[in-house]
Each structure stands twice: as structure tokens, then as C-alpha cells.
Amino acid sequence: MIPLKPIADLPTHEVVNMPPLIGDQDLWAGDVALREAVAREGAGPAAGRLAEFGRLMGSDAVFEKAEQANRHAPELRAFDRHGRRINQVAYHPAYHDLMEIAVAGGAPNHAWIHGGPGAHAANMAVVYLFSQAESGVLCPMAMTYSVMPVLRNNPGGPNGVADEWIPRLLSAEYDSRDIPAAEKSGALVGMFMTEKQGGSDVRANSTTAEPAGAQTGEGAAYRLSGHKFFCSAPMCDAFLTLAYTKGGLSCFLMPRWTPDGERNNLFIQRLKDKLGNRSNASSEMELQDSWAVMVGPEGRGVRTIMDMVTGNRLYCAANSAALMRQALVQALHHTGHRTAFQKKLIHQPLMRNVLADLALEAEAALALALRVARSCDEAGNGAEAAALFRIGTALAKYWNCKRAPVHTAEALECLGGPGYIEESMMPRLYREAPLNSIWEGAGNVICLDVLRALHRQPAAVPALMAELETARGADGRLDAALDGLKAELADRDNLEFRARRLTERMALLWQAALLVQHAPGPVADAFCASRLGDRWTGSFGTLPPETDFDSILDRALPNGERAA
């Protein structure tokens, strides 16, 4: 028998001109734009915690857990081995490890635990750091974060829903056991809104709720029956959902276990086979006389649950910014170590243009997400502050989420063929990016919501324009664009046909205003020169030749390397 030659000795297997493994990243220390934004938006007191969390989330070990959690998708276990219906979902151990990291790091509750100025900006910084490694786990984190205003604003009548659930949601411990929430060390909350016949039109829902006793209205127990078409994170301990009573569409909190310690009638029909977000289970759920408590006034379910929707939209904006940042980091790493045509790719003029453009987009997305998060912190300071948060959340959700898919696609292309391979993580980022545009309202729904805010909140336009006007005089192109936006807002004809254009312009000008005021000159100048001109198509790599590419890339590089 002829011995096989070791692979390492094969003359054709020498590995040259390939980048090394990226290894551990420091997602905090390596991101100067993040550190500046955290300080600027009032979250500076959390910098120490964020620095520690950024080192953890950037570790190769955590990125590997994310890879495993997505490669080994959740599995439905509707029955136990004896045939009893248990409606459980089995996850890979890496998923539970990531859930523990997320809860301990404050992803679902940092703002509610610490409070004070900058608390929500800090919470979104946690989201931004976590999302660069893994996004699926953040679905239950987002819903738990977002349910808090609903519970605080609607304490639940005589049954005291808020008093019962808020302490559980503020826990820093992740408890994966499928047991009554009262017996657990921490709890998470999900949301079931969508039904197959209605989608975003929740008033087309058909789920019904009948009183479980003599009491009715807020705080009363009901029995719900219906079919929910998208139920993400079905292993949460309770869910906010909508159902019709005699008084109209109402909001309910529905636990997995009833108060008497029995499994609630929540029947998982199947798990969705999704494009991305593979680590997170999304299901169809049948409700058959499922026990729930009404939250908020009867017939005001949409208004009640919208507080949760708004928080989720803020999560989407921060998550999209994070996907862009990590896609940029991967592209910078590859092009910084790969040679083509006698130069490192990062030194090739056209590639430098693409990378610098990607860097501008990622920084602008982060700046907008954290500025809107600060508007959440300040929303209680009067009508204009509340209106800015209301419209700002929709603007950031729409624009960041629209830009993330094209950004990740361009970053993937920077890696060429290796970027199309699953091991590069670029396909996972690419598949994840479109989800934020769909979740909590697709593009048209968000744009119509912007119009609704403009119509119903007289303070919205003055608040936004006051924010943008703080940057007037710093860049002539921005000044001209602001004048154009004023004219567009004053024109009330065909608003629905123009809703996307208006939403895009407001978001884009807000990003420009933030960069002009707070980013280095080369960043702000390149952003205004490209995005505010009449030749911008939205594609990357079209920055003017006079752009200071060196400064932009040096700022974006995560490890203190030089781009020039």
C-alpha cells in the first residue's frame, strides 16, 4: 500500500494572497464613530459597560456561536415522547449561550434598568454591538424592550399585569426553562400581530376574544381563538397580541402558562423556513380558547400595541446600522490583505472609492440611529420632543433598513467569490439585511406612517426642521437641500404618491446634518457632495475624485491600520 502524501506537502496547496482569519475584534475600541456617537447622544456614562461588551461580542468565540446557532436551526417539538402536546422549540446550545449574553448585557432592558439621560441611546449601542455578531437572538430582546412602555402606560387594572410582569422583564438572568414565569429567574415577551389575511392591515384580523368570567375590560381575563401567521420567538414567556371583543380590536397579554399552572392553549402549527434570521424561530400559532388578560382600554388595541411597535422600529434602525458596520469591517479586512494587479485591493483607486462610500453609509446610519434613540430619551420633555421621536423613529427605520441590503451586497462583492461562501459570514449578513425592512411595517407602511405623523402631530414638522436647521450654514449643498425640503413639505398635493421621496429626503438630510455638525470634515464633505447632489443614484463607488479617501478609510478601519 502506497502511503498518502500529507496535504501540507502538496505543492499545489500552498496558500498565498489570501487574508488571514479576522480573529477577535474589539467592536468598541475599533469603532471611533460609535464611541463619538455614544458620548454625543448622552450615553457616555455607559461607556465602560459598552467597552467590555464590545470586546466580548467581537470575540471569535462569540462569532462562532452565532455561526452555529444559524447553521443549526430551531426544531419544532410539538409532542413529547408519550404523545402529549407540549408546543416546544428546541434550539442549538449556542443559541442559549447567545441569549444569556444578550440578557446579561442589557439588550432587552438596559434603558429600563439604568434610566436617566442617554439610557435608550446606550441600549441601542448594546443592540449595535450585539447585532454585528448575531441578529436572530435580538428578536425576543427587541420585543421585551419594547413591551415595557405598554405595561407602564397600561398597568392592567385590578389584575396588576404590570406589577406582575415588569420585575421579571428587568432581570439580568436568562432562564430557558419552559415552566410558569412565576417560577423563573427572568422572563421574555414576544408579540403576535400578523394574520394571513391581513398582514400589516391588522384591522382585518379575525381572532376573537370572549370574557373568561363576569369581569370585562382592562385587566379582565379572556379566552382567545384564532390563527396568527407570524409568531416569532414562540418560546417567550408571554406575548402581546390583538383580538376582537364586542368593543372592538383590543390588546391582550397571553402567557405560555395559565395562572393555575397549566400549559396555555398555544398550538404551534409549524416553523417558518425563512430566507435569513435562521437562529430565531418564527411560527404559525393556533389559539383555541387561549387564556389572556386585556391590556389597555377595550377597543384601543392598535393604539396600545403601537408603543411596542415603535420600540421595535428603533431596534430595526440600530440593527441595520450594525449589519452595515460589520459588512464594512469584513470588506476592509479582505481588501487590506488581498493583492490584485500588483497592489493591495484597498489601494486600488476604484476599490478605495467603493470602500469609502460604504464607510460613509455605515457611519451615517449609526449617527441617525443613536440620535433617534436620544430623542426617545427626551420624548417626555414636551410636544416637540415627543413629535421628533415619533417621526424620527419612522424615518430611521425606513432609511437605514432600505440601505442595509444594498450595502451588504456591495460589501460582499468586495470579497469576490470568497464572500459568496457561507464560511465568510457575508451570506448571513446579506440574508439578514432585508428582514428589518419587512418587520414592523414594510417600506410603504412606514412612509404612510410618516404622513400620518405629519398630519396628526402639528409639532412634527417644526421639530424636525428645527433639528435640521441647527446645521444650516455649515455646507451650502445642505442649505440648498433644506430649502428644497421645505418646499416639498409645503406642497400637499399627491402626498401618498410622493411619500417615499419625502421620507427619504427627511432621513437623508438628517444624516447629512448630523455628519456636518459632528463628523470630521472629509466625511461630511463627501457625504454632502454625493448624497445631496443631483447625480446620486444610490450606488456605491461614485464619490467625486477630490474626496479625501485616506481620511475616510483611516477613520473606518477597525484596528488602527493605515489605508494609504
Secondary structure as UniProt FT lines:
FT   HELIX           7..9
FT   HELIX           11..13
FT   TURN            27..30
FT   HELIX           32..40
FT   TURN            41..42
FT   HELIX           44..46
FT   HELIX           47..57
FT   HELIX           60..71
FT   STRAND          75..79
FT   TURN            81..82
FT   STRAND          85..90
FT   HELIX           93..105
FT   TURN            106..109
FT   HELIX           110..114
FT   TURN            117..118
FT   HELIX           119..131
FT   TURN            132..133
FT   TURN            136..137
FT   HELIX           138..153
FT   HELIX           157..159
FT   HELIX           161..169
FT   HELIX           181..183
FT   STRAND          189..192
FT   TURN            196..200
FT   HELIX           202..204
FT   STRAND          208..211
FT   TURN            218..219
FT   STRAND          221..232
FT   TURN            234..235
FT   STRAND          238..245
FT   TURN            246..247
FT   STRAND          248..255
FT   TURN            259..260
FT   STRAND          266..271
FT   TURN            278..279
FT   STRAND          282..294
FT   TURN            298..299
FT   HELIX           301..337
FT   STRAND          339..340
FT   TURN            341..342
FT   STRAND          343..344
FT   HELIX           345..347
FT   HELIX           349..377
FT   HELIX           379..381
FT   HELIX           383..414
FT   HELIX           417..420
FT   HELIX           422..424
FT   HELIX           426..432
FT   TURN            433..434
FT   HELIX           435..438
FT   TURN            439..440
FT   HELIX           443..456
FT   TURN            458..459
FT   HELIX           460..469
FT   TURN            470..473
FT   HELIX           476..490
FT   TURN            493..498
FT   HELIX           499..518
FT   HELIX           521..531
FT   TURN            534..535
FT   TURN            545..546
FT   HELIX           549..556
FT   TURN            558..559
//
